[in-house]
């Protein structure tokens, strides 16, 4: 008698995952469809399948590890005391109709049954119960000032939401939920087939009830039993002062409605802030430039500037150079959820006059003469 672990090429302490991986690899290698007419391949494939049938079942594996058989039959499926190989197996004696073929050709469908998790009643089931609604993403445009000071916006969202007629249970009011007549409340459709591997039970989720075992006696006439309908909802969103371009606001529970009394998803709103014509934003600070006359830069002056909060006066000291930056503290953007603000930074641009009056020319000439400043006649002012 061949050792089942040796057939699959695994150790005796191999995990279920290792056994399944080894089986898949060998089954692909020795599948009869890849070796048409090779009798020894068919026999090898039978060995592999029988070894997996035993070692993938916890109860059968325990019996095999203890007694070298699976309770009344040898590990290879023969009668008690007959376990000496596969000579007693005849594929034509088993029903392969449920797998799409007869004889060796039925191995392909048994192979698929195992790989798809349908063997021995271990089929995958659909998730049942409450399901959370999907999140929704959208975007809105706001002005520069709205981002700085905050505002409230209203937008319209179209989304699947809980049906108000049936309150999300899919049942027409006045009707009730009853046991699914197709699966009789089990949520599954099961079938048992006699194969070369013995009896294999397959199961699939009931299409009528979606695996819940319950169905509406009369489906809701509005949502037709789907529990949700497409609706339009107007949503108000508060935009905090200091929000920046590209920021996202989440509104909890304002996304798609849940299924089967599941919670609603969330609504994510991305903000697109229109640029300002006066200010440049850098984080919570604001920047701008202002041009002053050459005389103001030389002699000094008091000038009025625009801030995001209104007019402010600043002192320009005598001798102020071009590109000098003045800072007005706390005149920038409010920092979100705090009482502090950024700063407002103003860069000075000194304007050099392009043309001068006769009086101005004489004045600048006198200044140059007194200061012994070398000038060229025919230059800027001449």
HELIX and SHEET records of a PDB file:
HELIX    1   1 UNK A    4  UNK A    8  1                                   5    
HELIX    2   2 UNK A   16  UNK A   29  1                                  14    
HELIX    3   3 UNK A   32  UNK A   34  5                                   3    
HELIX    4   4 UNK A   39  UNK A   55  1                                  17    
HELIX    5   5 UNK A   58  UNK A   67  1                                  10    
HELIX    6   6 UNK A   91  UNK A   93  5                                   3    
HELIX    7   7 UNK A   97  UNK A   99  5                                   3    
HELIX    8   8 UNK A  103  UNK A  106  5                                   4    
HELIX    9   9 UNK A  107  UNK A  115  1                                   9    
HELIX   10  10 UNK A  119  UNK A  121  5                                   3    
HELIX   11  11 UNK A  144  UNK A  149  1                                   6    
HELIX   12  12 UNK A  294  UNK A  299  1                                   6    
HELIX   13  13 UNK A  358  UNK A  370  1                                  13    
SHEET    1   A 3 UNK A 136  UNK A 142  0                                        
SHEET    2   A 3 UNK A 267  UNK A 273  1                                        
SHEET    3   A 3 UNK A 248  UNK A 251 -1                                        
SHEET    1   B 2 UNK A 151  UNK A 162  0                                        
SHEET    2   B 2 UNK A 228  UNK A 239 -1                                        
SHEET    1   C 2 UNK A 177  UNK A 179  0                                        
SHEET    2   C 2 UNK A 214  UNK A 216 -1                                        
SHEET    1   D 2 UNK A 188  UNK A 195  0                                        
SHEET    2   D 2 UNK A 198  UNK A 205 -1                                        
SHEET    1   E 4 UNK A 280  UNK A 282  0                                        
SHEET    2   E 4 UNK A 285  UNK A 293 -1                                        
SHEET    3   E 4 UNK A 344  UNK A 351  1                                        
SHEET    4   E 4 UNK A 325  UNK A 328 -1                                        
SHEET    1   F 2 UNK A 301  UNK A 307  0                                        
SHEET    2   F 2 UNK A 310  UNK A 316 -1                                        
END                                                                             
